Amino acid sequence: MYTFGFIGTGNMGGALAKAASKSTKNLLLADHFSEKAEALAAALGCDCADNIAVVKSCRYVFLGVKPQMMADMLTSVRDALCCRDDLILVTMAAGLSIDTIRTLSGGIRKIIRIMPNTPVEVGEGEILYTPSDAVTEDELNEFLTIMQHAGKLTPIPESLMDAGCSLSGCGPAFVFKFIRALAQGGVNAGIDEPTALELAAQTVIGAAKLLTESPLDPATLIKNVCSPGGSTIEGVKSLDADDFETIVTKAIAASYKRNQELGQS
């Protein structure tokens, strides 16, 4: 019996498999494109198979497929699912609730719903999670222990999962756009592009670390950088004039709306 199985080894499924492999090599991988699963299995030192074998042979099965493909995929393995009372499904499909996964899977009771983000690939991810009532404390702790190398795992009520996904799941794309804009500002001022990108990325890393380790709130930290009559305050005034914070919160709202739509489709 394998500990973790992955159905779908794309960007997110593959990143989570890489993180899990740092805790255990007892993994079984499957993908619609078998060569993708085979290549990742070879790189991680684990095994690969097809979807049905994963369902039959693993204690925890990660469903790494798009929300729109979930129903068809679970239907194709439903006969194997019905034979596994001990199976724990781990779903990362945006918008699909635990109850929806339970229905699509033919009644599987043990389900952990997660929402990871792409920084799990470098061990700095944010993984929101909520288990169904049937998942025991020992099962949840085993899951959290094996996934610890993916980043920070944060419990969240399922009612807030779509909102959390809009923030931490979609957020990296917004941060990358901000970093790109910071770097372009440096390029416009005469810095070469590789150096500007490195400076921008490290600035975001450092600012985030300062925020998470400081007792001060963002408003105070902003004030601390802005000397009266200095250069920073002029840049902040420009951001405020363009309603920067409203632009960002509207992006979160747009992502949240789409997450809710995915759950209704």
C-alpha positions in Angstrom: 0.0 0.0 0.0 1.4 3.4 -1.0 1.0 6.4 1.3 0.3 9.1 -1.3 -1.1 8.9 -4.8 -1.4 11.7 -7.3 -3.9 11.7 -10.1 -2.6 14.6 -12.2 1.0 15.7 -12.2 0.7 19.1 -13.8 2.2 22.2 -12.3 0.4 22.0 -8.9 0.1 18.2 -8.6 3.7 17.8 -9.6 4.9 20.5 -7.1 3.0 18.8 -4.3 4.4 15.4 -5.2 7.9 16.9 -5.1 7.2 18.3 -1.6 5.8 15.0 -0.4 8.8 13.1 -1.8 11.0 15.0 0.7 9.1 13.1 3.5 8.4 9.8 1.8 9.3 8.0 -1.4 6.1 5.8 -1.0 4.3 7.7 -3.7 2.4 6.5 -6.8 1.9 9.0 -9.7 -0.6 9.0 -12.6 -1.4 11.5 -15.3 -3.5 11.6 -18.5 -0.2 12.0 -20.3 1.6 9.0 -18.9 5.1 10.2 -20.0 4.7 13.2 -17.7 4.1 10.9 -14.7 6.9 8.6 -15.7 9.4 11.5 -16.0 8.4 12.9 -12.6 8.5 9.5 -11.0 12.0 8.9 -12.3 13.1 12.3 -11.0 11.6 11.7 -7.5 12.5 8.0 -7.2 8.9 6.8 -6.9 6.5 4.7 -9.0 3.9 5.5 -11.6 0.7 3.8 -12.8 -2.8 4.6 -14.1 -5.6 6.3 -12.2 -7.4 3.1 -11.2 -4.2 1.7 -9.8 -3.6 4.8 -7.7 -7.2 4.6 -6.3 -6.7 0.9 -5.5 -3.2 1.2 -4.0 -2.9 4.5 -2.0 -4.2 5.7 1.3 -4.3 9.4 0.3 -5.2 10.2 -3.3 -4.6 13.8 -4.5 -7.1 14.8 -7.2 -4.9 17.1 -9.3 -7.3 17.8 -12.2 -9.2 20.9 -13.2 -12.6 21.5 -11.7 -14.3 21.1 -15.1 -12.7 17.6 -15.5 -13.4 16.3 -12.0 -16.7 14.7 -12.7 -15.5 12.7 -15.7 -12.3 11.6 -13.9 -14.1 10.4 -10.7 -16.8 8.7 -12.8 -14.0 6.7 -14.6 -12.6 5.4 -11.3 -15.9 5.1 -9.3 -15.9 1.3 -9.2 -12.4 1.3 -7.6 -13.5 4.0 -5.2 -16.4 2.0 -4.0 -14.1 -0.7 -2.7 -12.1 1.6 -0.4 -13.7 2.6 2.9 -10.3 3.7 4.2 -9.4 5.9 1.3 -8.8 9.7 1.9 -9.3 11.9 -1.1 -7.4 15.2 -1.2 -9.0 17.7 -3.6 -7.5 21.0 -4.7 -10.2 21.9 -7.3 -11.2 25.5 -6.9 -14.9 26.0 -6.3 -15.7 22.3 -5.6 -16.9 21.7 -2.1 -16.4 18.6 0.0 -20.0 17.6 -0.5 -19.6 17.9 -4.2 -16.5 15.7 -4.2 -18.3 13.2 -2.0 -21.3 13.1 -4.5 -19.0 12.8 -7.6 -17.0 10.1 -6.0 -20.0 7.9 -5.1 -20.0 8.6 -1.4 -16.4 8.7 -0.2 -16.5 10.1 3.3 -12.9 10.9 4.1 -12.0 14.0 2.1 -9.4 16.8 2.7 -10.0 19.9 0.7 -6.9 22.0 0.1 -6.0 25.1 -1.8 -2.3 25.4 -2.4 -0.4 28.1 -4.3 2.5 27.8 -6.7 5.3 28.7 -4.2 4.9 25.1 -2.9 7.4 24.3 -5.6 10.1 26.0 -3.6 8.8 25.0 -0.2 7.3 28.4 0.6 3.7 27.8 -0.3 0.5 28.6 1.5 -1.8 25.6 1.7 -5.3 26.2 3.1 -7.0 23.0 4.2 -10.2 21.7 5.7 -11.0 18.1 6.4 -14.4 16.3 6.3 -15.7 15.1 9.7 -14.8 11.5 8.8 -11.1 12.3 8.7 -9.5 11.3 12.0 -7.0 13.5 13.9 -4.3 10.9 13.3 -5.0 10.9 9.6 -5.0 14.6 9.4 -1.7 14.8 11.4 -0.1 12.3 9.1 -1.1 14.3 6.0 0.2 17.6 7.6 3.5 16.0 8.6 4.2 14.6 5.1 3.2 17.9 3.4 5.2 20.1 5.7 7.9 20.7 3.1 5.4 22.3 0.8 5.2 25.4 3.0 2.7 26.7 5.6 -0.5 24.7 6.1 -3.4 26.8 7.5 -6.7 25.4 8.6 -9.7 27.4 7.3 -13.5 26.9 7.5 -14.7 25.5 4.2 -17.1 28.4 3.9 -14.1 30.7 3.5 -12.1 28.4 1.1 -13.2 30.2 -2.1 -12.2 33.5 -0.5 -8.9 32.1 0.7 -8.2 30.7 -2.8 -8.8 34.1 -4.3 -6.2 35.6 -1.9 -3.4 33.1 -1.5 -4.2 30.8 -4.4 -4.5 33.5 -7.1 -2.3 36.1 -5.2 1.1 34.9 -6.6 0.1 36.0 -10.1 -0.8 39.4 -8.8 2.5 39.6 -6.9 4.5 38.6 -10.0 2.8 41.4 -11.9 3.8 43.8 -9.2 7.4 42.6 -9.2 7.5 42.9 -13.0 6.2 46.5 -12.7 8.7 47.3 -10.0 11.5 46.0 -12.2 10.3 47.9 -15.2 10.4 51.1 -13.1 14.0 50.3 -12.4 14.7 49.7 -16.1 13.1 53.0 -17.0 15.5 54.7 -14.5 18.5 53.1 -16.2 19.1 49.7 -14.4 19.6 46.7 -16.6 16.7 44.3 -16.7 18.2 41.3 -14.9 19.5 43.4 -12.0 16.2 45.3 -11.8 14.2 42.0 -11.6 16.6 40.7 -8.9 16.2 43.9 -6.9 12.5 43.9 -7.2 12.1 40.3 -6.2 14.4 40.6 -3.2 12.5 43.8 -2.1 9.2 41.9 -2.0 10.8 38.9 -0.2 12.3 41.3 2.4 9.2 43.3 2.8 7.0 40.2 3.3 9.4 38.8 5.9 9.5 42.1 7.8 5.7 42.2 7.8 5.3 38.6 9.1 8.0 39.0 11.8 7.2 42.6 12.9 4.5 43.5 15.5 3.7 46.5 13.3 0.8 46.7 10.9 1.2 47.5 7.2 0.1 51.2 7.7 2.8 51.7 10.3 5.5 50.0 8.2 4.5 52.2 5.2 4.8 55.3 7.4 8.2 54.2 8.7 9.6 54.1 5.2 8.1 57.5 4.2 10.3 60.3 5.5 8.5 63.7 5.1 9.6 65.3 1.9 11.5 62.2 0.8 11.3 60.1 -2.3 9.2 57.2 -1.0 6.3 59.4 0.0 6.2 60.7 -3.6 5.9 57.2 -4.9 3.2 56.4 -2.4 1.3 59.5 -3.4 1.4 58.4 -7.0 0.0 54.9 -6.1 -2.7 56.5 -4.1 -3.6 58.9 -6.9 -4.0 55.9 -9.2 -6.1 54.0 -6.5 -3.6 51.2 -6.3 -5.2 49.4 -3.4 -8.6 49.5 -4.9 -7.2 48.0 -8.1 -5.7 45.1 -6.2 -8.9 44.4 -4.1 -10.9 44.4 -7.3 -8.7 41.7 -8.7 -9.3 39.6 -5.6 -13.0 40.2 -6.0 -13.0 39.1 -9.6 -11.1 35.9 -8.7 -13.5 35.2 -5.8 -16.5 35.6 -8.2 -15.0 33.1 -10.6 -14.3 30.6 -7.8 -18.0 30.7 -6.8 -19.0 30.2 -10.5 -16.8 27.2 -10.7 -18.6 25.6 -7.8 -22.0 26.2 -9.5 -21.1 24.9 -12.9 
